[in-house]
């Protein structure tokens, strides 16, 4: 079998006009101008004619006046679920603490007079959390879920990123969308059967 060797052309031969980069500069200016005037026309129509975001053809989001709609599967800051009786659903089993890869959760549990376990302290270090969702997956009581918090996570003080139990508690009604997603998720169905 004969081997054929092909010579690879490393530097294409450019004409003087191509070497001046004038065609590419003009093409780039044309694309930029087209986007600029399209966006200017859209914004002028939006503000002059009204209609807000529904009439807008560009994807710009005017944050913080307009908040993005996060998908149900979004994994924001983990929060604890407060049941309908006003108490946390957490039984301080420690599974979330054991499953957490960066070890950002710490729990100290105790027992109530009726024998139910509960966390006396539950601390989440938001500076270490990697939002993996393992704490949510291993929780047998649906006591910790990933919320849609994302904007409130930014701070200049690391001390504000240490969340205690009271800052983590959210009413179950406000997390109904996420809890329904977990119950219908194919990965979680085995847990409920």
N, C-alpha and C positions, 0 to 999 in steps of 0.2 A: 504494500500500500504506500503510495507516494504522499508525502507531506507537502502541502503547498503553504508557502509563507506569504502572507499579505502584509504589505507595508501600510502602516496606519498614518494617516495625514494628521499631524499634531497641530499645525497652525494653518487654518484655512486662509486662502489668499483673498484679501479684501481689497475692494477698489478704493480709490482715494475718497470718494463720497461716503463709503461705509466706514472707513477709518476715521472720518471726522465726527462720527456719531451723531450727526445732524438728524438723520432719519429717526433714530431712536429717541432723541431729545424731543423732536416734534411729536412723535407718537405718544410719549409719556405726557407731554403737555396737553395733547388732545384728550387722553383718558382722564386726566385730572380735571380738566375744564368740563368735560361731560358730566362727571360725578358732581362737581361743584354746582353747576347750573341746575341739574336735576334736583339736588337736595334743596337749593335755594327756592326753586319753583314749588316744591312740596311744602316747605315751611311757610312760604308766603300764602299758599292756599289754605293751609291749616289754620294760621292765625287770622287771615282775612275772612275766610268763609266759616270758620269754626269747625266743629266736628271732632276735635281732639285726636286721640291716638287711633280711633277707628278709621279715619280718613287718611292716615299717614302711610306712605308707601316705603319709607325708609325705616330701618330697624332701630333707630336711635331711641334710647330710653332716658328720660330726663330725671335721673336720680338726684335727690331723694324725693322729689315731688311724685314721681311715678315709681312704684316698686315692681320688681319683676315677679312673675308668677312662677314659683318654684314647683317642680314636678313632685308627685307624691313620693317617688323613690329617692328624693334628695336626702343626703345625710348631712345634716347640720349638727349643731351642738347637742349632745345627749341630754335629755331631761328626765326627771322622775315623774311618774304618773300619780296624781292624787285621785283616789277613788271617789265614788259618789257619797260615801260616808264622811268625807273630809280628811281621811287618813291616807298616808302613802301606801301604795300597793306592795312596796318592797318588803321582803321578809328577811333581809340581811343574810342571805344564804352565802354570799361571797363569790358566786359564779362569775359575775361581771368583773369583779376585782381580779380573779384568777385568769380570765380569758383576755384581759386587756394587755396587748403587746407592749405598750410603753409604760405600763404600770402607773396610770394617771388616776386611778380610782382607789380610794381607801374607805373602808366601812368599819364601823364599830357597832355591833348589834347588841340588843338587849331583849328582855321579854316583858310583855305587859302583864297585868294582873290576871287576865283571862287566858294566858298561855301563848298568845300570838307573839311572834318575833317581829321586831322592827329595828330600823337603824337609828341609833342615838345620834351618830354623826355619819354623814355621807359627804365625802369631799371629792371633787373632780378638778384636776389641774388642767385647765383649758390650754395652757401653753404646751403641754405634752401630748394632748389628745391628737390622734391622727385620723379621727372620724372614720374608722374602719367598720364600725357597726357590730363588732363581735359581742359587745356587752348586750346589745339588743337581741342578738341571735340566741344567746345562751340563757336569757332570763326566762324562767318557767312561769312567771306571773304577769308578764307584760308590764313590768314595773318601770323599766327604763327603755325609752325609744329615742330615735334620732329625730330631732325637731327640724323645722325649716329656718332656724336662726342662722343668719350668716352676717348681717350687717352689724349686729351688736357684739360681735367677737373682736372687733378691732379696738385696741387700746394701746396707750403708751406705757401703762403701768402693769407690770406682771402680777402684782398683787390683786388687781381686779379680775384676773383670769382664774383665780382660785374660787370655785363655786361651792358653797356649802349647801346643805340639804334644803334650806328655805329658798335659796335662789334657784334651785333646780326644779322644785315642785311646780307642776302645771296641772290644771284640772283635766280630767279625762275627756270632757266634752270638747275641749280645744284641740285635742290630739286624736279625735275620732277618725279623721281622714287617714292618718298614718296607721292607726291600729287596724282599720279595715283593710288597708293595703297589706299589712303583715299577715292577716288572717287569710287573705286571698292569694298570697304569693306562693308560687310553686315550691320554693325552698322551705317555707315555713309550714306547709300543709302537713308534713309528717309530725310536727309538734302537736297539732290539734286533733290527730286521729287516734 
